Amino acid sequence: MSKQHIAVTVDSVVFCKAENQFKVLLIQRKNDPFKDQWALPGGFVEEDEDLETAAKRELKEETGLEIEAMEQVQAFGTPGRDPRGRTISIAFLSRIFCEEELDPSDDARDARWVDIEKLPEIELAFDHDEIINVAQQYL
């Protein structure tokens, strides 16, 4: 039996409700794969790191946003979802009630709140459109 080479990542779906409209937090990727495309904040889990801790760390590193409460939504692991190799992502959901100020850094070129009605117009990296669709069922 061959040894598995599977990476574990986390993605954060942060919904903000402002003026009766939902927006979702997206980052513009600074690096390949999917350089310059929009994506959910997230990244690789460190060796000795709890999944939720990793999600909060990546969110803060990429957007400057610190969130207390997160809810694990689902795992996404379709082969081929990441061109770098076999990757399983655990998605976390957060709901906040205002558009927090964002400070993109680390692997993010930009970060912004996007009206979920406008999402079909944006080509998202990886399978992040699917992750957002699943997370919306929890709103």
TORDREN-326495 format. One line per field, with one value per residue (C-alpha): x, y, z. Coordinates in steps of 0.25 Angstrom, whole numbers. Example, Ala and Ser with C-alpha at 12.3 -4.5 7.8 and 13.67 -1.06 7.14 Angstrom:
REM residues 2
east (49; 55) $
north (-18; -4) $
up (31; 29) $
REM end
This chain:
REM residues 139
east (0; 6; 7; -4; 0; -12; -11; -21; -26; -37; -46; -54; -67; -71; -84; -88; -102; -103; -116; -123; -113; -103; -89; -77; -63; -53; -38; -31; -20; -5; 1; -1; -9; -21; -12; -21; -34; -44; -45; -49; -38; -31; -19; -11; -13; 0; 5; 1; -11; -26; -35; -42; -30; -24; -36; -36; -21; -22; -34; -26; -13; -20; -31; -27; -41; -42; -54; -58; -69; -68; -76; -70; -79; -73; -61; -58; -48; -52; -39; -33; -39; -25; -15; -4; -8; -18; -24; -36; -42; -50; -60; -63; -75; -76; -87; -85; -94; -85; -75; -62; -50; -41; -26; -21; -7; 1; -4; -15; -14; -27; -39; -53; -68; -76; -91; -95; -104; -92; -84; -89; -81; -68; -60; -55; -42; -42; -57; -60; -73; -78; -73; -81; -93; -93; -90; -102; -111; -107; -112) $
north (0; 13; 25; 36; 50; 58; 73; 79; 93; 102; 112; 123; 127; 140; 146; 160; 165; 180; 187; 174; 169; 158; 160; 150; 153; 149; 151; 153; 143; 148; 135; 123; 115; 124; 137; 149; 141; 143; 133; 130; 133; 121; 112; 100; 95; 94; 81; 83; 93; 91; 93; 105; 111; 110; 116; 128; 130; 129; 139; 149; 147; 150; 160; 166; 161; 154; 146; 139; 129; 120; 107; 96; 94; 82; 76; 78; 68; 65; 60; 71; 83; 88; 87; 86; 72; 64; 74; 73; 86; 88; 100; 109; 119; 132; 142; 157; 168; 179; 181; 181; 189; 179; 180; 170; 164; 151; 143; 153; 164; 170; 167; 172; 169; 164; 164; 150; 154; 158; 144; 138; 149; 145; 134; 128; 120; 105; 100; 112; 115; 101; 104; 117; 111; 100; 111; 119; 108; 111; 126) $
up (0; -4; 6; 4; 0; 4; 9; 18; 16; 22; 16; 23; 18; 25; 22; 26; 26; 23; 19; 17; 7; 9; 5; 5; 8; -3; -5; -18; -19; -20; -24; -33; -34; -39; -37; -37; -37; -25; -14; 0; 10; 15; 14; 19; 33; 41; 46; 61; 58; 61; 49; 54; 59; 45; 39; 49; 46; 31; 32; 40; 32; 19; 22; 36; 41; 55; 57; 70; 65; 54; 50; 43; 30; 22; 16; 1; -5; -20; -27; -36; -28; -26; -37; -26; -22; -14; -4; 5; 10; 23; 21; 33; 33; 41; 41; 45; 44; 38; 27; 36; 31; 23; 23; 12; 14; 13; 1; -2; -12; -9; 0; -1; 2; -10; -11; -12; -24; -32; -29; -42; -50; -43; -46; -33; -31; -27; -24; -16; -23; -18; -4; -3; -9; 2; 13; 8; 12; 27; 26) $
REM end
